[in-house]
């Protein structure tokens, strides 16, 4: 008997099956393919002019196996990558308490968590990681850098960062701690004498179903909600068991399943339906929010609520990933994630960007997000300045932030005189030297404004539409 945990685009489910009547063939001692591989390995090891280790060659060979599958969702994870993946689905993570983003392959701090080691040490949004434990990472990849940030709770890490406005590298020594990473957040909206619950599911982790259940109890028993908005935007997946348990809180028995999965065993497709166990649905209306980054478990959830529950789904078409993966754990704690099946909607549709019955979850109410929400932090290289007559994508991004701030200027990337005047006005309002040029200090102020802007519900077009649906 083998027990696997399945991921459908990041969805896990425990699935048990037996390999009856099957024997795994032992590899031949004279397997010509294996012999050829060993010859090639020996040839490189003996003759290549650069120093390369056997470990590097073996890892490259494993990655080559997955390249041959031509499947973007089957992959090999190192021990460090696998650890990051698991922590991403937990309610907390071990670290120093920063959220980072990839800007031109640089690790730029976007958020410093409250009461974290990073906050206590003095790190700030806009800091760019340059060194880790004394080693220069400025010419290494984003993945190499974030992998090096991972470590055990209680371990010490020394970070070197470049801060806008300062020439020298700042060094911070911190101890890694457990940082909260909630899969569920919630709040209440009062809309024209109606109480509407807002439930944001960031991922479908091991504890998510319990958190949703306790939040619903608070909403229903203490707040007496008249409606509910469930937001799965930017939710890229999670455990399938979690999705099943949460859907079962909203859907009832009937002709349609909540969803189905299909796998192939010994050449035969086997399909299994997942039924709702309840007899009643909620006495209030529900709206579901999705976007193009809603994938896998989020898509399973949205389609079940739409096709079986009859609820509106609001936003933009989803990512479109309908395959499932199984994690295979290797001896060195690395992992293989292998596509092994498909999931289907209640009406039997396969949603997949490549060959599916539908490429995406199509919202019942399609509405684009506020375009300024797609702006990103302004990151300048050392000594770089954005100024009059310059044309670049960085200028275009900076112009979008200024437009969100309230200035009526162009956003095509040309730094004209109107943009210069807007920069001067922004600098004056934020107690910065008034130069009309975007230096590192001004870039940091713009980035800090953007972070606040994007977390303001009033600027969220899609959420605003969902809220308006509950107006009498």
C-alpha positions in Angstrom: 0.0 0.0 0.0 1.2 3.5 -0.8 -0.1 6.8 0.6 0.4 9.9 -1.3 -0.5 13.5 -0.7 -1.7 15.1 -3.8 -1.4 18.6 -5.0 -3.8 19.9 -7.7 -1.9 23.0 -8.7 -0.8 23.3 -5.1 -3.7 21.2 -3.8 -2.9 18.3 -1.5 -5.2 15.4 -0.7 -4.4 12.1 1.1 -5.1 9.3 -1.4 -4.6 5.6 -0.6 -4.2 2.9 -3.2 -2.7 -0.5 -3.5 -0.5 -1.9 -6.3 -2.1 -5.3 -6.5 -0.9 -7.7 -9.2 2.0 -5.4 -10.1 5.7 -6.0 -9.6 8.2 -3.3 -10.1 11.0 -4.6 -12.4 14.5 -4.4 -11.1 16.8 -2.4 -13.3 19.1 -4.6 -15.5 22.7 -4.7 -14.4 23.6 -4.0 -18.0 21.0 -1.4 -18.8 22.5 0.4 -21.8 20.9 3.7 -20.9 22.3 3.7 -17.4 25.7 2.7 -18.8 25.6 5.5 -21.3 24.7 8.0 -18.6 27.6 6.8 -16.4 29.9 7.1 -19.4 28.8 10.7 -20.1 29.2 11.6 -16.4 32.7 10.1 -16.3 33.6 11.9 -19.5 32.6 15.3 -18.1 34.2 14.6 -14.7 37.5 13.6 -16.3 37.8 16.2 -19.1 35.8 19.3 -18.4 38.2 22.2 -17.9 36.2 23.9 -15.1 35.8 22.5 -11.6 32.3 21.0 -11.2 31.2 18.6 -8.5 29.4 15.3 -8.9 26.6 16.7 -6.7 26.0 19.6 -9.2 26.0 17.1 -12.1 23.5 14.8 -10.4 21.2 17.7 -9.5 21.4 19.0 -13.1 20.5 15.5 -14.4 17.5 15.3 -12.1 16.3 18.7 -13.4 16.9 17.4 -16.9 14.4 14.6 -16.3 11.7 17.1 -15.5 12.6 19.3 -18.5 11.9 16.2 -20.7 8.3 16.0 -19.3 7.4 19.4 -20.8 5.1 20.0 -17.8 5.6 23.3 -16.0 4.0 21.9 -12.8 6.2 18.8 -12.4 9.5 19.8 -10.8 12.4 19.0 -8.6 12.9 20.8 -5.3 16.0 21.0 -3.3 15.8 20.5 0.5 15.7 24.3 0.9 13.1 24.9 -1.8 10.9 22.1 -0.4 11.2 23.7 3.1 10.1 27.1 1.7 7.2 25.4 -0.1 5.9 23.8 3.1 6.3 26.9 5.1 4.3 28.8 2.5 1.3 26.7 3.4 1.7 27.1 7.2 0.2 29.6 9.5 3.6 30.8 10.4 7.2 30.7 9.1 10.6 30.9 10.6 12.5 34.0 9.6 13.5 37.6 10.5 10.1 39.1 9.5 10.4 40.7 6.1 8.3 40.3 3.0 10.5 40.7 -0.1 9.9 41.1 -3.8 11.9 40.4 -6.9 12.8 43.6 -8.6 15.2 43.2 -11.5 16.5 40.0 -9.8 17.2 42.0 -6.6 15.7 40.9 -3.2 14.0 44.2 -2.1 12.3 44.4 1.2 8.6 45.4 0.7 7.3 45.0 4.2 8.9 44.7 7.7 6.6 42.8 10.0 5.6 44.4 13.3 7.4 43.2 16.4 9.8 41.1 14.3 13.6 40.8 14.6 13.9 42.8 11.4 11.9 45.7 12.9 13.9 45.6 16.1 17.2 45.6 14.2 16.1 48.6 12.1 15.5 47.2 8.7 13.1 49.3 6.5 11.0 48.8 3.3 13.2 49.6 0.3 16.3 47.9 1.7 18.0 45.7 -0.8 19.7 42.5 0.4 23.3 42.5 -0.7 25.2 40.2 1.7 24.3 37.2 3.8 26.6 36.1 6.6 29.4 38.1 5.0 29.0 36.6 1.5 28.3 39.0 -1.4 25.0 38.0 -3.1 24.7 41.0 -5.4 25.5 38.9 -8.5 23.6 35.8 -7.5 20.0 35.0 -8.5 16.9 35.9 -6.6 16.3 32.2 -5.8 19.8 31.8 -4.5 19.3 34.7 -2.2 16.0 33.8 -0.7 17.1 30.2 -0.3 20.1 31.4 1.8 17.7 33.4 4.0 16.1 30.2 5.2 17.3 28.8 8.5 16.3 27.1 11.7 14.5 28.9 14.5 16.9 30.4 16.9 19.8 30.5 14.4 21.6 33.8 13.8 21.8 35.5 10.4 23.8 38.6 9.4 22.2 40.6 6.5 24.0 43.4 4.6 21.6 45.8 2.9 21.8 48.8 0.7 19.5 51.6 1.8 18.2 54.4 -0.5 20.2 57.5 0.2 23.2 55.8 1.8 26.4 54.7 0.1 27.7 52.3 2.7 26.3 48.8 3.2 24.3 48.5 6.4 24.7 45.3 8.5 22.1 43.8 10.7 22.5 40.7 12.9 19.3 39.0 13.9 18.0 35.7 15.3 15.3 33.9 13.3 12.0 33.5 15.0 8.5 32.2 14.2 6.5 34.8 12.3 2.7 34.6 11.9 1.6 33.8 8.3 -2.2 33.7 8.5 -4.1 31.8 5.8 -7.3 33.5 6.8 -8.0 37.2 7.6 -11.4 38.7 8.1 -13.4 41.9 8.9 -16.9 43.3 8.8 -18.4 45.8 6.4 -21.5 47.8 7.3 -23.3 48.6 4.1 -26.6 50.5 4.3 -27.7 48.9 7.6 -26.6 45.5 6.4 -23.7 43.6 8.0 -21.5 41.9 5.4 -18.6 39.6 6.4 -15.4 39.7 4.5 -13.3 36.5 4.5 -9.9 36.5 2.8 -8.4 33.0 2.2 -4.7 33.5 1.3 -4.0 29.8 0.9 -5.6 26.4 1.7 -3.3 25.2 4.5 -3.7 22.5 7.1 -5.4 24.9 9.6 -7.4 26.9 7.1 -10.6 25.0 7.4 -10.7 25.3 11.1 -10.0 29.0 10.9 -12.8 29.5 8.4 -15.2 27.6 10.6 -14.4 29.7 13.7 -14.6 32.9 11.6 -18.1 31.9 10.3 -19.2 31.1 13.9 -18.2 34.6 14.9 -19.8 36.2 11.8 -23.1 34.3 12.3 -23.5 34.0 16.0 -21.9 37.3 17.2 -22.3 39.7 14.2 -25.4 38.3 12.6 -24.2 38.8 9.0 -26.6 39.4 6.1 -24.1 38.4 3.5 -20.5 37.2 2.9 -17.6 38.0 0.5 -15.0 35.3 0.2 -11.8 36.5 -1.4 -9.5 34.0 -3.0 -7.6 36.4 -5.2 -3.8 35.7 -5.4 -4.5 32.3 -3.7 -2.3 29.9 -5.6 -3.4 26.6 -4.0 -3.1 24.4 -0.9 -4.4 21.2 0.5 -7.4 19.6 -1.3 -8.7 18.3 2.0 -8.9 21.9 3.2 -10.9 22.9 0.1 -13.3 20.0 0.6 -13.9 20.8 4.2 -14.5 24.5 3.5 -16.8 23.9 0.6 -18.8 21.5 2.8 -19.6 24.5 5.1 -21.4 26.2 2.2 -22.8 23.6 -0.1 -25.4 20.9 0.4 -26.2 17.5 -1.0 -27.6 17.3 -4.5 -27.1 15.9 -7.9 -23.7 17.5 -8.5 -20.5 16.7 -6.6 -18.5 19.6 -5.2 -15.6 18.5 -7.5 -14.0 15.4 -8.9 -10.5 14.1 -9.4 -9.1 11.6 -11.9 -6.0 9.6 -11.9 -4.6 6.8 -14.1 -3.8 3.5 -12.5 -2.3 0.7 -14.7 -3.5 2.5 -17.8 -7.1 3.0 -16.5 -8.5 6.4 -15.6 -10.3 6.3 -12.2 -12.5 9.2 -11.3 -13.7 10.0 -7.8 -16.5 12.5 -6.8 -16.3 14.5 -3.7 -19.9 15.0 -2.4 -21.2 17.6 0.1 -22.4 16.1 3.4 -24.7 19.0 4.6 -28.4 19.3 3.9 -28.7 23.1 4.0 -26.9 26.1 2.5 -26.3 29.4 4.2 -29.4 31.7 4.7 -27.4 34.7 3.2 -25.9 35.4 -0.2 -22.2 34.9 -0.9 -19.9 36.6 -3.5 -16.5 35.1 -4.4 -13.6 37.2 -5.6 -11.0 35.8 -8.0 -8.2 37.1 -10.3 -5.6 35.8 -12.7 -3.5 34.6 -9.8 -6.2 32.5 -8.4 -5.1 28.9 -9.2 -5.7 25.3 -8.3 -7.4 25.1 -5.0 -8.8 28.6 -5.4 -10.2 27.6 -8.8 -11.8 24.4 -7.4 -13.4 26.5 -4.7 -14.7 29.2 -7.1 -16.1 26.7 -9.6 -17.9 24.7 -6.9 -19.4 27.8 -5.5 -20.5 28.9 -9.0 -21.7 25.6 -10.5 -23.1 23.9 -7.5 -23.9 26.8 -5.2 -25.1 29.2 -7.8 -23.1 32.1 -6.3 -21.6 35.0 -8.2 -17.9 35.0 -8.9 -16.5 38.5 -9.4 -13.2 39.6 -10.8 -11.0 38.5 -13.8 -10.5 35.1 -15.3 -8.4 32.8 -13.2 -5.0 31.2 -13.9 -6.3 27.9 -15.3 -4.5 24.9 -13.7 -6.3 21.6 -13.7 -3.6 19.1 -13.0 -2.7 17.5 -9.7 0.8 16.7 -8.4 2.1 14.1 -5.9 5.1 14.9 -3.7 7.7 12.2 -3.6 10.1 12.7 -0.7 13.7 11.8 -1.3 16.3 10.7 1.2 18.1 14.0 1.4 14.8 15.8 2.1 14.5 17.1 -1.4 11.2 16.5 -3.2 9.8 15.6 -6.6 6.5 17.1 -7.5 5.0 15.0 -10.3 1.7 15.7 -12.2 -0.4 12.6 -11.6 -4.0 13.5 -12.4 -6.7 16.1 -13.1 -9.5 17.8 -11.2 -13.0 18.6 -12.5 -15.7 21.0 -11.7 -19.2 19.9 -10.4 -20.5 19.9 -14.0 -17.5 17.8 -15.2 -15.5 20.5 -16.8 -11.7 20.4 -16.9 -10.3 23.9 -16.4 -6.8 24.0 -17.7 -4.9 26.7 -19.7 -3.6 24.0 -22.1 -6.3 21.8 -23.7 -9.0 22.1 -21.0 -12.7 22.3 -21.6 -12.3 25.9 -20.4 -9.0 27.7 -20.1 -9.9 29.6 -16.9 -12.7 30.2 -14.4 -14.8 32.8 -16.1 -16.4 35.2 -13.5 -20.1 35.7 -13.6 -19.3 39.4 -13.1 -16.1 40.4 -14.8 -14.4 43.5 -13.6 -10.8 44.6 -13.9 -8.8 45.7 -10.9 -7.8 49.3 -10.4 -4.7 49.6 -12.7 -2.7 51.4 -10.1 -2.8 48.3 -8.0 -0.4 46.7 -10.5 2.3 49.3 -9.9 5.3 48.1 -7.9 7.9 49.5 -5.6 10.3 52.0 -7.2 13.8 50.4 -7.1 16.8 52.3 -8.3 20.3 51.0 -8.8 23.1 52.7 -6.9 23.4 56.3 -8.1 20.4 56.0 -10.5 18.1 59.0 -10.8 14.9 59.4 -12.8 14.7 62.9 -14.3 13.4 65.1 -17.1 13.4 63.7 -20.7 14.2 60.1 -19.6 12.1 57.3 -21.1 11.9 53.9 -19.3 9.6 51.4 -17.7 10.7 52.6 -14.3 9.5 56.1 -15.2 6.2 54.6 -16.3 5.8 52.8 -13.0 6.7 55.9 -11.1 4.1 57.9 -13.0 1.4 55.3 -12.1 2.2 55.8 -8.5 2.0 59.6 -8.8 -1.3 59.2 -10.7 -2.6 57.0 -7.8 -1.5 59.8 -5.5 -3.8 62.2 -7.4 -1.7 63.8 -10.1 -3.2 63.9 -13.7 -0.1 63.0 -15.7 0.9 60.7 -18.5 1.9 57.1 -17.6 3.7 56.0 -20.8 7.2 56.2 -19.4 8.3 59.6 -20.8 9.5 62.0 -18.1 8.0 65.2 -19.3 7.6 68.7 -17.6 4.2 67.8 -16.1 5.8 64.7 -14.5 8.6 66.9 -13.2 6.1 69.3 -11.6 4.3 66.4 -10.0 7.5 65.0 -8.5 8.3 68.5 -7.1 4.9 68.8 -5.5 5.1 65.2 -4.1 8.6 66.0 -2.6 7.3 69.2 -1.0 4.3 67.4 0.5 6.5 64.7 1.9 9.3 67.0 3.3 11.9 65.9 0.8 14.4 68.1 -1.1 12.4 69.6 -4.0 14.5 68.8 -7.1 11.9 67.4 -9.6 14.2 64.3 -9.8 13.4 60.9 -8.4 16.4 59.9 -6.3 16.4 57.0 -3.8 14.8 58.9 -1.0 11.9 60.0 -3.2 11.6 56.4 -4.6 11.3 55.1 -1.1 8.5 57.6 -0.2 6.6 56.7 -3.4 7.0 53.0 -2.5 5.7 53.5 1.0 2.7 55.4 -0.3 2.0 52.6 -2.8 2.0 50.0 -0.1 -0.7 51.9 1.9 -2.7 52.6 -1.3 -2.9 48.9 -2.3 -4.1 47.9 1.1 -6.9 50.5 1.1 -10.3 48.8 0.4 -11.6 52.0 -1.2 -9.1 51.7 -4.0 -9.9 48.0 -4.7 -12.2 48.1 -7.7 -13.2 44.4 -7.5 -14.0 44.4 -3.8 -16.0 47.6 -4.3 -18.1 45.9 -6.9 -18.7 42.9 -4.5 -19.7 45.3 -1.7 -22.1 47.2 -4.1 -23.9 43.9 -4.8 -25.1 44.0 -1.2 -26.6 47.5 -1.3 -30.3 47.6 -1.1 
